[in-house]
Amino acid sequence: MRKWLPLLTICLGTFMLLIDVTIVNVALPEIAGDLDASFSSLQWVVNAYALAMAALLLGAGSIADLVGHRRIYVGGLILFAVSSLICGISPNPSVLIVARVVQGIGAAAMAATTFPLLNGSYSGRDRGVAYGMWGAIAGASSAVGPILGGILTEAASWRWIFFVNLPLSIIAIVLCVVALRDMTETHSARIDVAGMAAFAVAAASATYALIRANEHSWSDTGTRSMLLVAAVALAAFVVIERRSAQPMFDLALLRERSFVGVLVAAVTLFLAAFAALMYTSIWLQSVGGMSPIEAGLVGLPLSIMAFLVSGAFGRFLHGANPGRIIGSGLLMVGIGGLLGGVFVRDDAGWLALVPGYIAIGAGVGLSTATLGSAAMGAVAPHRGGMATGAVNTAQQLGMAFGIAALGSVFTARAKDVLGARAVPDIDSAARAIAGGRSSVLTADAPEQLRPALQEAIYAAAVSGVQGTLIASGLVGLLGGVLTLVLIRPTHLSGTEEAPNAEVMKEVAGA
């Protein structure tokens, strides 16, 4: 039993950092009332965490490769615990937002070291079991967040969605000291500060631009300005890394077709599987009248399938062709999105989502764990943090881009429906529906017009959700095909630390 303590340690950290992406959403009304927070402040309570993670994941992985993965993981846990405490006792929105940024930094440190620690703790079939169970926890965590958040908020207070991290963090820290070991020895190489700064600016600017595009539009001056800043910073990052003797991210990895395939899979998986969940939740709550807990429970089929598939099949995937597994999982996610697009129509309710969620959950269960092992198989062991940081950054950016892009799809479809029903000011109305503010539209309307307006709002929301599901389904299918083509079985065989020939030469030269 002791041999599974490292897995328990890593899964505890993964569970905490992933549920904190979604657990806050259901508590926002309580936070607004208690702290007198504005709508803009509430948005940043959610977005600050994701922004910090996206900006620092790659840098955290690079530092971990130099100073030790276990050390960075423990540091991330401590930072996460302290910031969670500050979140829970925050007296005003400003303190809460800053604490969420620090929480995101701790989460980045944990996420960037997960795969190297798993690889260092297990080998052979045990590694397949470990990745399978980790994938089951990861796949289920995002959907569990809203349910747990709703229960804690209703039973105690919104502050307990943060306080609950404290005992889990203490347990994980103790287990780290007792059970975890590093896969590789630490190195005395210089930290690439310039590269880290350039990439942090690029990732933060791109993520902020995507968030802003979802709130305002792609044509907004602020959105375009931040995209320009991201492009300039990314160009600077490339120049710095090409000239650096010890780069934070080895650009030569991008010449490896299999590693590029892993990054493509990471982006498309999180976009196709999870980005549309925000809009289905808005539809169920603001238009369908469900409570946060009820809306969260609708996502249980996805979580259960992800947990069962990853947990049941993970131990059998060791040594299998990762490209086929990940590609097949993405194709299932794509099929699930299209199933949702078929069933969510007219006067459909929450049951229309279930068939698609089951397929998406199965696809997530297949892909998630194998994605991590495939990333580690593409690089030398001492670059595990670099590979993990790159994959996790791709996932975060895929999620952020997906939410923004699907938001545009939602509003465009909603506008078509509202325009056909002669609803005035369709642009503002469509954005209100996409942002979960449908009640404002009906409250401001004359009483005699409310029944017709409510019908129009429901039809617009259904059409918007249908569009997001179809779009995400198509992305899943495209990602599956690209993954099958790009990831080569000879390079990523899933064998013991079996990097490809070029990486083997690099290790020998070191």
Beta strands, then each sheet from edge to edge (+ up, - down):
end
